[in-house]
Amino acid sequence: MDRDEELLRGRVYGQDHDDPHRGPRPGRVYVELTGGPLDGLLLDVTDRTQEERAEGAALETELGRFGADGRSLYDPRPGDPGRYDWSGDAP
């Protein structure tokens, strides 16, 4: 299975787990979250500029160190624009 096929099987961050269409949608651009509490989820970056993508993401999650009020921090992986690596949690 190639990487594109793997992405199409993933679950997207922020979509409800009960949503029957919770996977990636055609025409959208995703990065894979690696490590940390959101490992394996896809993040839709379609509407982000290149500068915003380079900044990474602070994503709300109950699964991190700070519980319901926390965020997990993900930074772009150098040399691999299709992945963001977990760099820690923040309140």
C-alpha atoms as a printed R data frame, in Angstrom:
   type eleno elety resid chain resno       x      y      z
1  ATOM     1    CA   MET     A     1   0.000  0.000  0.000
2  ATOM     2    CA   ASP     A     2   1.445  3.410 -0.899
3  ATOM     3    CA   ARG     A     3   1.326  6.517  1.314
4  ATOM     4    CA   ASP     A     4  -1.677  8.029 -0.505
5  ATOM     5    CA   GLU     A     5  -3.688  4.873  0.133
6  ATOM     6    CA   GLU     A     6  -2.679  4.926  3.804
7  ATOM     7    CA   LEU     A     7  -3.845  8.543  4.165
8  ATOM     8    CA   LEU     A     8  -7.219  7.736  2.645
9  ATOM     9    CA   ARG     A     9  -7.831  5.165  5.376
10 ATOM    10    CA   GLY     A    10  -7.030  7.567  8.267
11 ATOM    11    CA   ARG     A    11  -9.207  9.544 10.633
12 ATOM    12    CA   VAL     A    12  -9.156 13.332 10.564
13 ATOM    13    CA   TYR     A    13  -8.523 15.441 13.678
14 ATOM    14    CA   GLY     A    14 -11.600 17.410 14.711
15 ATOM    15    CA   GLN     A    15 -14.183 15.230 13.034
16 ATOM    16    CA   ASP     A    16 -16.755 13.584 15.257
17 ATOM    17    CA   HIS     A    17 -16.100  9.878 15.813
18 ATOM    18    CA   ASP     A    18 -19.771  9.192 14.976
19 ATOM    19    CA   ASP     A    19 -19.537 10.962 11.615
20 ATOM    20    CA   PRO     A    20 -20.017  8.332  8.904
21 ATOM    21    CA   HIS     A    21 -17.663 10.359  6.666
22 ATOM    22    CA   ARG     A    22 -14.897 10.976  9.191
23 ATOM    23    CA   GLY     A    23 -12.078 10.084  6.818
24 ATOM    24    CA   PRO     A    24 -10.176 12.364  4.480
25 ATOM    25    CA   ARG     A    25 -12.103 14.079  1.721
26 ATOM    26    CA   PRO     A    26 -11.042 14.404 -1.910
27 ATOM    27    CA   GLY     A    27  -9.483 17.721 -2.859
28 ATOM    28    CA   ARG     A    28  -8.194 18.426  0.661
29 ATOM    29    CA   VAL     A    29  -4.555 18.459  1.854
30 ATOM    30    CA   TYR     A    30  -3.608 16.585  5.040
31 ATOM    31    CA   VAL     A    31  -0.549 16.036  7.197
32 ATOM    32    CA   GLU     A    32  -0.131 13.011  9.438
33 ATOM    33    CA   LEU     A    33   0.332 13.649 13.170
34 ATOM    34    CA   THR     A    34   3.096 11.470 14.602
35 ATOM    35    CA   GLY     A    35   3.774 10.806 18.255
36 ATOM    36    CA   GLY     A    36   1.934 12.125 21.273
37 ATOM    37    CA   PRO     A    37  -1.751 11.752 22.052
38 ATOM    38    CA   LEU     A    38  -2.965 12.404 18.507
39 ATOM    39    CA   ASP     A    39  -0.600  9.946 16.836
40 ATOM    40    CA   GLY     A    40  -1.944  8.624 13.555
41 ATOM    41    CA   LEU     A    41  -4.631 11.251 13.028
42 ATOM    42    CA   LEU     A    42  -4.667 13.439  9.949
43 ATOM    43    CA   LEU     A    43  -4.799 17.229 10.145
44 ATOM    44    CA   ASP     A    44  -6.485 19.160  7.339
45 ATOM    45    CA   VAL     A    45  -4.105 21.964  6.274
46 ATOM    46    CA   THR     A    46  -5.867 22.863  3.028
47 ATOM    47    CA   ASP     A    47  -6.755 26.423  4.061
48 ATOM    48    CA   ARG     A    48  -3.421 27.208  5.726
49 ATOM    49    CA   THR     A    49  -0.758 29.269  3.995
50 ATOM    50    CA   GLN     A    50   2.780 27.912  3.625
51 ATOM    51    CA   GLU     A    51   3.826 30.201  6.497
52 ATOM    52    CA   GLU     A    52   1.053 28.865  8.733
53 ATOM    53    CA   ARG     A    53   1.989 25.287  7.854
54 ATOM    54    CA   ALA     A    54   5.610 26.034  8.765
55 ATOM    55    CA   GLU     A    55   4.480 27.155 12.247
56 ATOM    56    CA   GLY     A    56   2.957 23.768 13.056
57 ATOM    57    CA   ALA     A    57  -0.176 23.412 15.153
58 ATOM    58    CA   ALA     A    58  -1.421 23.644 18.746
59 ATOM    59    CA   LEU     A    59  -4.389 21.263 18.819
60 ATOM    60    CA   GLU     A    60  -7.018 20.999 21.538
61 ATOM    61    CA   THR     A    61  -7.200 17.565 23.119
62 ATOM    62    CA   GLU     A    62  -8.303 15.962 26.367
63 ATOM    63    CA   LEU     A    63  -5.693 13.258 25.902
64 ATOM    64    CA   GLY     A    64  -2.591 15.316 26.696
65 ATOM    65    CA   ARG     A    65  -0.833 16.158 29.940
66 ATOM    66    CA   PHE     A    66  -3.175 19.052 30.773
67 ATOM    67    CA   GLY     A    67  -6.495 17.284 30.248
68 ATOM    68    CA   ALA     A    68  -9.570 18.984 28.829
69 ATOM    69    CA   ASP     A    69  -8.024 22.472 28.757
70 ATOM    70    CA   GLY     A    70  -4.790 21.375 27.107
71 ATOM    71    CA   ARG     A    71  -3.272 21.439 23.679
72 ATOM    72    CA   SER     A    72  -0.819 19.129 21.973
73 ATOM    73    CA   LEU     A    73   1.917 20.830 19.992
74 ATOM    74    CA   TYR     A    74   2.978 19.501 16.595
75 ATOM    75    CA   ASP     A    75   5.812 20.810 14.420
76 ATOM    76    CA   PRO     A    76   6.520 20.103 10.750
77 ATOM    77    CA   ARG     A    77   9.036 17.298 10.261
78 ATOM    78    CA   PRO     A    78  12.141 18.667  8.507
79 ATOM    79    CA   GLY     A    79  12.320 17.283  4.990
80 ATOM    80    CA   ASP     A    80   8.870 15.679  5.160
81 ATOM    81    CA   PRO     A    81   6.033 18.167  4.621
82 ATOM    82    CA   GLY     A    82   3.449 15.386  4.991
83 ATOM    83    CA   ARG     A    83   4.113 14.845  8.706
84 ATOM    84    CA   TYR     A    84   3.992 16.894 11.896
85 ATOM    85    CA   ASP     A    85   5.854 15.527 14.925
86 ATOM    86    CA   TRP     A    86   4.626 15.908 18.503
87 ATOM    87    CA   SER     A    87   6.800 18.319 20.510
88 ATOM    88    CA   GLY     A    88   4.889 18.366 23.807
89 ATOM    89    CA   ASP     A    89   1.746 19.549 25.529
90 ATOM    90    CA   ALA     A    90   0.708 23.006 26.732
91 ATOM    91    CA   PRO     A    91  -2.063 24.304 28.987
